[in-house]
Amino acid sequence: MKRAIALTSLLLLSSAALAAGKTYQVTGPIVEVRPDAIVVQKDKEKWEIARDASTKVSGGDLKLGAKVTVKYTMSATDVEVKEEKKKDEKKPVPKKQ
């Protein structure tokens, strides 16, 4: 019985971890801070990462120029399936006479 409970708990924890999705990160100086986003400069690109009240900040204050590592996940909000275009049938090339 204890094994069944332990196995069930393990499966629930595993499925919860999979639901969270893959985690990514970007590191660089902050170039903009807003209540809804942090913009980080990475090489020549600016990465804008959304944030909200549940975003954890540790090690100091978010301020311009501060070097940060932002961990984030990607999640689809909308998916539109496009119809596949039919390939044109090859027409025979007329022979020269």
trRosetta pair geometry for C-beta under 8 A, 3 or more apart (Angstrom, degrees):
i j d omega theta_ij theta_ji phi_ij phi_ji
1 4 5.7 -52 -153 31 34 112
1 5 6.6 31 151 -15 65 104
2 5 5.7 -54 -151 38 35 111
2 6 6.2 35 152 -19 68 108
3 6 5.6 -56 -144 40 31 111
3 7 6.0 31 156 -19 67 108
4 7 5.8 -53 -143 38 28 110
4 8 6.2 30 155 -19 63 107
5 8 5.8 -54 -146 37 29 112
5 9 6.3 30 154 -19 63 107
6 9 5.7 -55 -148 37 30 112
6 10 6.3 31 153 -20 64 107
7 10 5.6 -53 -147 36 31 113
7 11 6.4 31 155 -18 65 105
8 11 5.8 -55 -148 37 30 110
8 12 6.4 30 154 -18 64 107
9 12 5.8 -56 -148 37 30 111
9 13 6.3 27 156 -16 65 107
10 13 5.9 -57 -147 39 29 108
10 14 6.2 30 155 -20 65 109
11 14 5.7 -54 -144 37 30 113
11 15 6.3 26 159 -16 65 106
12 15 6.0 -56 -145 38 28 106
12 16 6.4 30 154 -20 63 107
13 16 5.7 -55 -149 35 32 113
13 17 6.5 33 153 -20 65 104
14 17 5.8 -55 -151 34 31 111
14 18 6.5 29 153 -16 65 106
15 18 5.6 -52 -147 38 36 112
15 19 6.3 41 152 -25 65 104
16 19 5.6 -52 -149 32 32 114
16 20 6.9 40 151 -28 61 98
17 20 5.8 -48 -159 20 35 115
18 21 7.9 52 169 -66 40 34
20 23 7.7 -8 133 -54 109 95
20 73 6.8 -128 161 -92 72 159
21 73 4.6 106 86 -165 120 126
21 74 6.9 -137 155 58 143 56
21 75 6.4 -144 -25 -78 166 87
22 73 6.7 145 78 -133 46 86
22 74 7.5 -7 68 33 91 90
23 71 5.5 4 -179 -176 115 105
23 72 7.2 146 -156 76 69 24
23 73 5.7 -54 -101 -78 57 84
24 71 7.2 159 83 -155 39 57
24 72 5.7 -29 67 69 88 76
24 73 7.0 138 16 -100 83 33
24 74 6.9 33 4 -23 129 97
25 69 5.5 11 -178 179 122 96
25 70 6.4 163 -152 82 68 45
25 71 4.7 -30 -93 -98 95 64
25 72 7.1 140 -95 18 42 70
26 40 5.4 146 118 83 116 143
26 42 5.4 -89 -169 -56 106 144
26 47 4.8 -59 154 79 169 169
26 49 7.1 -174 40 -49 127 131
26 69 7.4 171 84 -152 35 55
26 70 5.4 -10 57 56 84 97
26 72 7.5 -6 7 15 97 115
27 40 7.5 -126 175 173 10 142
27 42 7.1 97 69 -105 46 105
27 67 7.2 28 180 179 87 91
27 68 7.0 -154 -139 100 59 42
27 69 4.4 -18 -96 -101 93 79
27 70 7.7 178 -81 17 43 64
28 40 4.5 122 65 169 101 97
28 41 4.8 -136 148 78 134 55
28 42 4.4 -142 -32 -79 146 64
28 43 8.0 -97 -96 -7 141 45
28 47 7.5 120 38 26 130 114
28 67 6.9 -95 169 -139 18 74
28 68 7.4 -19 66 56 41 67
29 40 7.0 153 79 -152 30 70
29 41 5.4 -7 62 43 83 106
29 64 8.0 40 163 177 100 52
29 65 5.4 -24 -166 -149 120 34
29 66 6.8 141 -147 71 70 27
29 67 5.4 -47 -85 -88 64 62
29 68 7.6 96 -131 14 23 76
30 33 5.9 18 174 -55 132 98
30 38 6.2 -68 -126 -169 105 97
30 39 7.0 97 -162 73 65 58
30 40 6.1 -47 -99 -98 50 67
30 62 6.3 140 -101 -169 166 80
30 63 6.8 140 69 91 140 27
30 64 5.7 -126 100 -120 97 32
30 65 6.5 -36 58 22 80 21
30 66 5.1 13 14 53 116 80
30 67 8.0 -149 -9 -85 75 17
30 68 5.8 47 -51 6 98 123
31 39 5.1 -67 67 107 88 103
31 40 7.0 137 10 -126 87 16
31 41 4.9 83 -35 -38 125 103
31 46 6.2 -79 53 -126 144 111
31 64 6.8 42 -139 -140 24 85
32 37 7.6 14 109 105 103 99
32 38 7.5 161 89 -163 64 37
32 39 3.8 26 50 36 99 124
32 48 7.9 -16 69 -108 120 92
32 64 7.5 19 -84 -100 28 93
33 38 5.8 -2 -114 -116 70 72
33 39 7.6 -130 -63 25 37 76
33 62 4.9 141 -123 138 143 112
33 63 6.9 -67 -8 -110 150 24
33 64 6.9 -123 -2 -60 105 66
34 37 4.9 21 56 50 108 78
34 38 7.7 -154 35 -71 66 36
34 39 7.9 51 1 -15 97 97
36 50 6.3 -32 162 -148 79 78
36 51 6.6 163 -179 60 28 65
36 52 7.1 12 -130 -86 63 63
37 48 5.4 5 -180 -174 135 91
37 49 6.4 152 -156 78 79 41
37 50 5.3 -48 -96 -107 85 42
37 51 6.0 149 -103 17 26 84
38 48 7.7 164 82 -151 39 49
38 49 5.3 -16 60 61 87 96
38 51 5.8 48 -12 -16 95 132
38 62 6.5 -100 -110 -153 118 136
38 68 7.2 -61 166 83 144 156
38 70 6.1 180 84 -93 134 144
39 46 5.4 4 -178 -180 107 108
39 47 6.9 160 -156 80 55 45
39 48 4.9 -19 -101 -97 85 73
39 49 7.7 170 -88 18 35 68
40 46 7.3 153 76 -158 37 58
40 47 4.8 -19 62 61 90 100
40 49 6.9 14 4 1 109 112
40 68 6.4 -113 -105 67 122 103
40 70 5.9 -152 -28 3 148 128
41 45 7.5 155 -156 86 53 42
41 46 5.7 -32 -98 -101 62 70
41 47 7.8 179 -87 17 13 78
42 45 5.4 -20 70 70 83 91
42 46 7.8 145 23 -106 70 20
42 47 5.6 29 5 -13 116 118
47 70 7.6 -171 110 55 126 136
49 70 5.1 167 36 148 166 151
49 72 5.3 -133 -145 -68 124 149
51 55 3.9 -23 -159 -31 102 162
52 55 5.9 131 52 -18 47 97
57 61 7.8 44 149 -130 137 31
57 62 6.0 -82 -137 -38 144 105
60 66 6.6 -161 106 -151 132 142
61 66 7.4 -167 88 -60 62 162
62 66 6.6 -147 -145 54 37 143
62 68 7.3 14 -118 -71 81 150
63 66 5.1 92 60 -22 71 120
76 79 5.6 16 173 -54 139 100
88 91 8.0 -44 153 -21 106 90
